[in-house]
């Protein structure tokens, strides 16, 4: 981690032409978590990675499903039930 995160993010934002903090550091935390969920990481592992003491905190914030996850889940279910009907 940069010794002065505020300076690093200021430089990052300036590189993208933002005079204000249009990409605050916390936005990367949400992006990182969304990518982990989409990659199939378990909620427990995500909870530990984020440092949440209670798994409900993780679930309440990140339990939303992306369209890609919904499609994958639907496809998995279809594969499991193929031939049963």
DAURGI-V975271 format. One record per residue. N is the residue number from 1. RES is the residue in one small letter. SS is DSSP state (helix for helix, strand for strand, loop for the rest). PHI is phi in whole degrees, -180 to 180 (* if undefined). D_LAST is the distance of its C-alpha to the last C-alpha in Angstrom with 2 decimals. Layout:
# DAURGI-V975271
{{N,RES,SS,PHI,D_LAST} {N,RES,SS,PHI,D_LAST}}
This chain:
# DAURGI-V975271
{{1,x,loop,*,53.69} {2,x,loop,-62,56.55} {3,x,loop,-62,59.56} {4,x,loop,-130,59.75} {5,x,helix,-55,56.22} {6,x,helix,-60,57.65} {7,x,helix,-68,59.69} {8,x,helix,-62,56.79} {9,x,helix,-74,54.61} {10,x,helix,-63,57.56} {11,x,helix,-63,57.99} {12,x,helix,-61,54.26} {13,x,helix,-63,54.34} {14,x,helix,-64,57.57} {15,x,helix,-64,56.05} {16,x,loop,-100,53.47} {17,x,loop,77,56.19} {18,x,loop,-97,55.54} {19,x,loop,-82,58.69} {20,x,loop,-99,56.89} {21,x,loop,-78,54.18} {22,x,loop,-78,51.26} {23,x,loop,-124,49.27} {24,x,loop,-68,50.06} {25,x,helix,-53,49.33} {26,x,helix,-65,46.68} {27,x,helix,-63,44.53} {28,x,helix,-71,44.07} {29,x,helix,-64,42.81} {30,x,helix,-67,39.97} {31,x,helix,-63,39.22} {32,x,helix,-57,39.28} {33,x,helix,-66,36.89} {34,x,helix,-60,34.43} {35,x,helix,-66,34.46} {36,x,helix,-62,33.93} {37,x,helix,-62,30.87} {38,x,helix,-66,29.49} {39,x,loop,-80,30.29} {40,x,loop,96,28.19} {41,x,loop,-65,31.17} {42,x,loop,-75,30.62} {43,x,helix,-62,32.09} {44,x,helix,-63,34.49} {45,x,helix,-66,35.89} {46,x,helix,-65,36.34} {47,x,helix,-56,38.05} {48,x,helix,-65,40.46} {49,x,helix,-63,41.13} {50,x,helix,-83,42.02} {51,x,loop,82,44.10} {52,x,loop,-76,42.47} {53,x,loop,-77,43.53} {54,x,loop,-122,40.64} {55,x,helix,-63,37.00} {56,x,helix,-64,36.60} {57,x,helix,-61,39.00} {58,x,helix,-61,36.80} {59,x,helix,-64,33.67} {60,x,helix,-65,35.54} {61,x,helix,-88,36.90} {62,x,helix,-115,34.24} {63,x,loop,-76,30.86} {64,x,loop,-63,30.24} {65,x,loop,-108,27.54} {66,x,loop,-79,28.32} {67,x,helix,-58,26.19} {68,x,helix,-62,25.73} {69,x,helix,-66,24.39} {70,x,helix,-60,21.94} {71,x,helix,-66,20.64} {72,x,helix,-63,20.50} {73,x,helix,-64,18.63} {74,x,helix,-61,16.02} {75,x,helix,-64,15.76} {76,x,helix,-61,15.61} {77,x,helix,-63,12.75} {78,x,helix,-61,10.76} {79,x,helix,-64,11.92} {80,x,helix,-67,11.09} {81,x,helix,-96,7.40} {82,x,loop,-60,7.19} {83,x,loop,89,5.60} {84,x,loop,-83,3.78} {85,x,loop,-100,0.00}}
